[in-house]
Amino acid sequence: MNTPNSNVRPTSHLVNDSVLTRESWKIFQVMAEFVEGYERLMQVKPSVSVFGSARAKEGDAYYLLSEEIGRKLSDAGFSVVTGGGPGTMEAVNKGAYHGHSFSVGLNIELPHQEITNHYQDISLRFRHFFTRKVMFVKYAAAYVVIPGGFGTLDELSEILALVQTGKTRKIPIILIKEAFWKPLLQWFKNTLVAEKMIDEEDMHLWKMVETPDEVVSAIQTYYKDKDLPHETFS
């Protein structure tokens, strides 16, 4: 019986040159997204990144709340950055668009889905989620998290992990509506803290508020004796 030579790999398992070349060129796509993002967003500081559900409908409570948050932040001198989509993102952009500062959308290309809203002074389009996520953090003076689903939870987890590990400077992380977030935060305390997966002090990384005025006040109070960041994530 012939024994296969363990040092010889089947050629059928090797990636051909054309596939490798296509994959390598994606590096330049990523670089281009970073360069455009940095150049465009440097012009809109200070900014606040705001997250929430794409499923909110125009006229419902979360939509109206989000629109007011966007307007209050914009009138207070903060450019407002969202994912550029529908729902609360649209509402936040709409409020900011009619305010005194820039309304920014970091849009993502998804198959068979058009998600861009029309209330953006600056609209960037990304192919890659990870480059887009860097842009949310890069120049943000604060994070505002309105009730939402998996995408909102993903962004919340991202900023909590970055601040916890010291990979980004500490900034206000503001959660809107205690009734929505309380069950999750209780699980953090009763499970993650109890099981020593996070420290007790990590429970103080965020601030809970109820109203748009409280959002603006929390950010202004935090920076009362501090300089607004030139960049958060380096």
GIJO-V931288 format. One record per run of one state. SS is the DSSP state (A for helix, B for strand, O for the rest). FROM is the first residue (numbers start at 0). LEN is the number of residues. If there is no record, write none. Layout:
SS;FROM;LEN
SS;FROM;LEN
//
This chain:
O;0;10
A;10;3
O;13;3
A;16;28
O;44;2
B;46;5
O;51;9
A;60;15
O;75;3
B;78;4
O;82;5
A;87;10
O;97;5
B;102;6
O;108;1
B;109;1
O;110;2
B;112;1
O;113;8
B;121;5
O;126;2
A;128;10
O;138;1
B;139;6
O;145;4
A;149;15
O;164;7
B;171;5
O;176;1
A;177;16
O;193;6
A;199;5
O;204;2
B;206;3
O;209;2
A;211;11
O;222;12
//
